[in-house]
Amino acid sequence: MGKTIAEKILSHHADKDLRAGDIAICKVDACFGQDGTSSLIIENFEKLGKKGVFDNTKFCMFIDHSAPSPNIGVSTIHKMMRTFAKKESVKLFDIGQGICHQLMVEKGNITCGDLVLGADSHTCTYGALNIFSTGMGSTDLAIAAASGKNWFKVPETIKILVSGKLPLGVYAKDVILSIIKDITSKGANYMALEFYGNAIKHMSLASRFTMANMCVEMGAKCGLFEADRKVLDWVKSHAKRKPQPVKADENATYAAVKEYDVSSLTPQVSMPHEVDNVASIEAVVGTPIDEAFIGTCTNGRLEDLEIAAKILKNKNLAGHVKLVIGPASRDIFLSAAKKGYIDIFVDSGAVVVAPGCGPCVGTHNGVPADGENVISTANRNFKGRMGNPGAHIFLASPATVAASAIEGKICDPRIFSKRLK
């Protein structure tokens, strides 16, 4: 009987044959915390009484969720992280460097076939690089940082086949939202997802990161892609270690096989207050908006900013709309500046914030007022996600968000079809 990608990666890291449902201790290739979770990691690590992390090149921390600090309490946590990083000689990515999930793939410490843990639920993003990556709690991360290991229950896998060619104005975000609608927010609890199909093959790495990032919104442990030529080219130019690509066996056993044809897919919008509350753009066109946000670990990459810039060029925001742009990393910010995208955003009336999570988590930038509607490229829209349970968050692609910011209401980006080519 063959194995899935998840079964193979976990078997390799446990040094034993594993199948779905088995429990094993596995060695990890990398682990990290961010400023919303690292204080608990540090506290629990120190309780263990261990002298030094298991490998100071395989554990790191990021200040990205509340960066720069919005208050004294957060500043205290940031200081704790800086002190711990210096004491343990581990890498700290400080304010303005970007979001953990972008920096992990940019900076090259992970590669195909790895097992990666993060004290952040969207660690599943790196599955786009053929990596078993998953989020864990801070206590589990402290254990991993101390020992280089953790325990796993091998997940069952759902195989997802995505065929067809994406229509103009439809993007990876629309694809993953449509899949979440079908599978639902709990339909893949503690499972792995494997993505295949012609539509996936034609997606850029940035688009695949978007897809993998939102697998946890179905309850999945991870979302995995094969290491095709695009993946191998990426790791060749970024990773510091040789990739170990992992491919599922043809006779692997799957819990389910789901098939989707995106040839006639329209732009999708996730409506308040559940990510799987998804509708086609036609059902929500005209809904007034007060704020728009383009960024996050889901859609803050250069490709996303380019799409938004094409729509916003020589256009002004609707008079009452606040548009916030948050590049996912410093490198992306600099590249966007060189390409003129930042000028376009500012000229349109948008505000560009420091690379990081920005308004997504609701700790400082862009907190909406009671009753305000926000359209965002983020990955979650539950009550309070952006800092105010009295606001309403809609999720969509960068194209839909940019078009809506111009119109002052949720807008079908295909009306700007000449700008989307």
C-alpha positions in Angstrom: 0.0 0.0 0.0 1.4 3.4 -1.0 1.8 6.5 1.0 0.7 10.1 0.9 3.1 13.0 1.1 2.3 13.6 4.7 2.8 9.9 5.6 6.2 9.9 3.8 7.5 13.1 5.4 6.5 12.1 8.9 7.9 8.6 8.4 11.2 10.1 7.4 11.4 12.4 10.4 10.4 9.6 12.8 12.8 7.1 11.3 10.0 4.5 11.2 7.2 3.4 8.9 4.1 5.5 9.6 0.5 5.4 8.3 -2.5 7.7 8.9 -3.6 7.4 12.5 -0.2 6.4 13.9 1.4 8.5 16.6 5.2 9.1 16.6 7.9 11.4 17.8 9.4 13.3 14.9 12.5 15.4 14.5 11.8 19.0 13.2 13.9 20.9 10.7 12.8 24.4 11.8 10.5 26.0 14.4 9.6 29.6 15.4 7.4 31.9 17.3 6.0 35.4 16.6 5.3 38.3 19.0 1.8 37.1 19.7 3.1 33.7 20.9 6.8 34.0 21.8 6.4 35.3 25.4 4.7 32.0 26.3 7.3 30.0 24.4 10.1 31.8 26.3 8.3 31.3 29.7 7.7 27.6 29.0 11.2 27.0 27.6 12.7 28.5 30.8 10.5 26.3 33.0 12.1 23.3 31.2 15.5 24.3 32.7 17.3 23.4 29.5 20.4 25.3 28.7 20.2 26.4 25.1 17.8 25.7 22.2 18.3 22.4 20.4 19.9 24.2 17.4 20.2 28.0 17.2 20.0 27.9 13.4 16.7 26.0 13.5 14.7 28.2 15.9 13.9 31.8 15.3 11.4 34.5 16.3 9.5 37.3 14.4 8.1 40.6 15.5 5.4 41.0 12.9 1.9 41.0 14.5 2.2 44.2 16.4 5.0 46.0 14.6 6.0 48.7 15.5 4.6 48.2 19.0 1.3 50.0 19.7 1.5 50.0 23.5 3.7 49.4 26.6 2.6 45.8 27.1 3.6 44.8 23.6 6.9 46.7 23.9 7.6 44.6 27.0 7.1 41.4 25.0 9.3 42.7 22.2 12.0 43.5 24.7 11.7 40.0 26.2 12.1 38.5 22.7 15.2 40.6 21.9 16.8 39.6 25.2 16.1 35.9 24.7 17.4 36.0 21.1 20.6 37.6 22.3 21.0 35.2 25.2 20.4 32.1 23.1 22.1 33.4 19.9 19.0 32.8 17.8 17.8 34.9 14.8 15.2 37.6 15.6 13.4 39.3 12.7 12.6 42.7 14.1 10.0 45.3 13.2 9.7 46.2 9.6 11.3 43.0 8.2 7.9 41.4 7.4 5.5 38.6 8.2 6.9 35.3 9.6 5.3 33.2 6.8 6.8 35.3 4.0 10.2 35.5 5.7 10.4 31.8 6.3 10.2 31.1 2.6 12.3 34.1 1.5 15.2 33.6 3.8 16.0 30.0 2.8 16.1 28.0 6.1 13.5 25.5 4.9 13.2 23.4 1.8 11.2 20.5 0.1 10.6 17.5 2.4 11.1 19.4 5.6 9.0 19.2 8.8 8.4 22.8 10.1 6.5 24.0 13.2 5.3 27.5 14.0 3.5 29.0 16.9 1.1 30.5 14.4 -1.8 28.7 12.7 -0.9 29.8 9.2 2.4 28.0 9.2 0.7 25.7 6.7 1.7 28.2 4.1 5.0 26.4 3.3 3.1 23.4 2.1 3.4 25.2 -1.3 7.1 24.2 -1.2 6.4 20.5 -0.6 7.0 21.0 3.2 4.9 19.5 6.0 4.4 22.7 8.0 1.9 23.2 10.7 0.9 25.5 13.6 1.2 24.4 17.2 0.6 26.0 20.6 3.3 27.9 22.4 4.0 25.1 24.9 4.5 22.6 22.1 6.9 25.1 20.4 8.9 25.4 23.7 9.3 21.6 23.7 10.4 21.7 20.0 12.8 24.5 20.6 14.3 22.6 23.6 14.4 19.1 22.1 14.2 19.5 18.3 11.3 17.0 18.4 7.6 16.8 18.9 4.8 14.2 18.7 2.4 13.9 15.8 -0.6 11.9 14.9 -0.2 11.2 11.2 -3.2 12.8 9.4 -5.4 11.3 6.8 -5.2 13.1 3.5 -7.8 14.6 1.1 -6.7 14.7 -2.5 -7.8 17.9 -4.3 -7.8 18.1 -8.1 -8.2 21.5 -9.6 -8.7 21.6 -13.4 -9.4 24.2 -16.0 -8.0 27.6 -16.8 -8.7 30.6 -14.5 -10.9 33.2 -16.2 -9.7 36.8 -16.4 -10.2 38.5 -13.0 -10.2 35.3 -11.1 -7.3 34.3 -8.9 -6.0 31.8 -6.4 -7.8 33.5 -3.6 -11.1 32.9 -5.4 -10.2 29.3 -6.0 -9.4 28.6 -2.3 -12.5 30.4 -1.1 -14.6 28.3 -3.4 -13.0 25.1 -2.1 -13.5 26.3 1.5 -17.2 26.9 0.8 -17.5 23.3 -0.4 -15.4 21.5 2.2 -16.5 24.0 5.0 -14.5 25.4 7.9 -14.5 22.0 9.8 -14.6 19.6 6.9 -10.9 18.8 6.9 -10.2 18.8 10.7 -6.8 17.4 11.5 -6.3 16.2 7.9 -3.7 16.9 5.2 -4.7 18.3 1.8 -2.8 17.5 -1.4 -3.3 19.7 -4.4 -3.0 18.6 -8.0 -4.3 19.5 -11.5 -3.7 21.7 -14.5 -4.9 24.9 -12.7 -2.4 24.3 -10.0 0.5 23.6 -12.4 -0.1 27.0 -14.0 -0.2 28.9 -10.7 2.8 30.9 -9.6 4.4 30.2 -6.3 2.8 33.3 -4.8 -0.6 31.9 -5.8 0.2 28.5 -4.3 1.3 30.2 -1.1 -2.2 31.8 -1.0 -3.8 28.4 -1.4 -1.7 26.7 1.2 -2.1 29.5 3.6 -5.9 29.1 3.8 -5.9 25.3 4.3 -6.2 25.8 8.0 -9.4 27.6 7.4 -10.9 24.2 6.6 -9.4 22.8 9.8 -6.5 21.1 7.9 -3.2 20.3 9.6 -1.4 21.2 6.4 -1.8 21.7 2.6 0.8 20.0 0.4 1.9 20.6 -3.2 4.3 18.6 -5.3 7.8 19.8 -6.0 7.5 20.7 -9.6 9.9 22.8 -11.6 8.5 26.0 -10.3 9.0 24.8 -6.7 12.5 23.5 -7.4 13.5 26.8 -9.1 12.2 28.7 -6.0 14.2 26.7 -3.5 17.3 26.8 -5.7 17.2 30.6 -5.6 16.2 30.9 -1.9 17.0 27.8 0.1 20.4 27.1 1.8 20.0 23.4 1.8 19.4 20.8 -0.9 15.7 20.0 -1.4 14.4 16.5 -0.7 11.2 16.4 -2.8 8.5 14.1 -1.7 5.9 12.6 -4.0 2.8 10.6 -3.1 2.6 7.1 -4.4 0.1 6.3 -7.1 -1.6 3.8 -4.9 -1.7 6.0 -1.8 -4.9 5.8 0.3 -7.0 9.0 0.6 -9.9 9.8 2.9 -11.6 11.5 -0.1 -10.9 12.9 -3.5 -12.4 16.2 -4.4 -12.5 17.6 -8.0 -13.0 21.2 -9.1 -13.2 22.8 -12.5 -12.4 26.5 -12.3 -13.0 27.3 -16.0 -16.3 29.1 -15.2 -15.4 30.3 -11.7 -16.3 33.9 -10.9 -14.7 36.2 -8.2 -15.6 35.0 -4.7 -16.3 36.8 -1.5 -16.3 35.4 2.0 -19.0 37.2 4.0 -19.2 37.9 7.7 -18.6 36.2 10.1 -17.4 32.8 8.8 -14.7 32.1 6.3 -16.8 29.4 4.6 -19.8 31.8 4.2 -18.7 32.3 0.6 -20.7 33.8 -2.3 -20.1 34.6 -5.9 -19.4 38.3 -6.6 -22.8 38.8 -8.2 -24.5 38.1 -4.9 -22.7 40.9 -3.0 -22.0 43.5 -5.6 -23.1 47.0 -4.3 -22.5 46.3 -0.6 -21.2 49.5 0.8 -17.6 49.4 2.3 -15.8 51.8 4.6 -12.3 50.2 4.7 -10.2 48.1 2.4 -7.0 46.2 3.2 -4.5 44.6 0.8 -1.7 42.6 2.5 -1.3 39.8 5.0 0.4 36.4 4.8 -2.3 35.4 2.4 -2.1 38.2 -0.2 0.7 40.6 0.6 3.2 39.4 -2.0 4.6 41.3 -5.0 2.2 39.6 -7.4 -0.8 40.8 -5.3 0.5 44.3 -5.1 1.0 44.3 -8.9 -2.6 43.3 -9.4 -3.8 46.0 -7.1 -1.5 48.6 -8.7 -2.8 47.9 -12.2 -6.4 48.6 -11.1 -5.5 51.6 -8.9 -3.2 53.4 -11.4 -4.5 56.9 -12.1 -7.6 56.2 -10.0 -8.8 57.7 -6.7 -10.4 56.0 -3.8 -14.1 56.6 -3.1 -14.2 59.6 -0.8 -15.2 57.8 2.3 -13.0 54.7 1.9 -9.8 54.0 3.8 -7.4 51.8 1.9 -4.5 50.3 3.8 -1.6 48.4 2.0 0.7 46.1 3.9 3.6 44.5 2.0 4.4 41.1 3.4 8.1 41.7 3.7 10.8 44.4 3.4 12.1 42.9 0.1 8.5 43.0 -1.3 8.1 46.6 -0.2 11.4 47.6 -1.9 10.5 45.7 -5.1 7.1 47.3 -5.1 8.7 50.8 -4.7 11.2 50.1 -7.6 8.3 49.1 -9.8 6.3 52.2 -9.0 3.5 50.4 -7.2 4.0 52.4 -3.9 3.7 55.7 -5.8 0.4 54.4 -7.4 -1.0 53.5 -4.0 -0.1 56.8 -2.4 -1.4 58.8 -5.4 -4.7 56.9 -5.2 -5.2 58.0 -1.5 -4.1 54.7 0.1 -1.9 54.4 3.2 1.1 52.1 3.0 2.1 50.6 6.4 5.3 48.9 7.6 5.8 45.3 6.3 4.1 43.0 8.8 0.6 41.7 9.7 -0.9 45.2 9.8 -4.7 45.5 10.3 -5.3 41.7 10.0 -4.9 40.9 13.7 -6.5 44.1 15.0 -3.8 45.1 17.4 -3.1 48.6 16.0 -3.2 49.6 12.3 -6.6 50.1 10.7 -9.0 49.0 13.4 -12.6 49.6 12.0 -15.4 51.4 13.9 -18.7 49.9 15.0 -20.9 48.9 12.0 -18.2 49.5 9.4 -17.8 47.1 6.5 -14.2 46.1 5.6 -13.1 44.2 2.5 -9.8 42.5 3.0 -7.3 40.1 1.4 -6.8 38.4 4.8 -7.7 34.8 5.7 -10.2 35.3 8.5 -13.3 37.3 9.1 -14.7 36.2 12.5 -16.0 38.8 14.8 -13.2 40.9 16.3 -10.6 39.7 13.9 -9.5 43.2 12.9 -9.9 44.5 16.5 -13.7 45.3 16.6 -16.4 42.7 17.0 -18.9 45.4 15.9 -17.4 45.6 12.4 -18.1 43.3 9.4 -15.3 41.7 7.4 -15.5 40.5 3.8 -12.6 38.5 2.3 -11.7 38.7 -1.4 -8.8 38.8 -3.9 -6.5 41.8 -4.2 -8.3 42.6 -7.5 -11.7 42.6 -5.9 -10.5 44.7 -2.9 -8.8 47.3 -5.1 -11.8 47.6 -7.4 -14.1 47.9 -4.4 -11.9 50.7 -2.8 -12.4 52.8 -6.0 -16.1 52.2 -6.2 -16.8 52.5 -2.5 -18.8 49.3 -2.5 -18.1 45.7 -3.3 -17.3 45.6 -6.9 -16.7 43.0 -9.6 -13.0 43.5 -10.6 -13.9 42.4 -14.1 -15.2 45.8 -14.9 -11.5 46.8 -15.0 -10.8 43.9 -17.4 -8.4 45.9 -19.6 -6.2 46.5 -16.5 -6.1 42.9 -15.5 -4.4 41.5 -18.6 
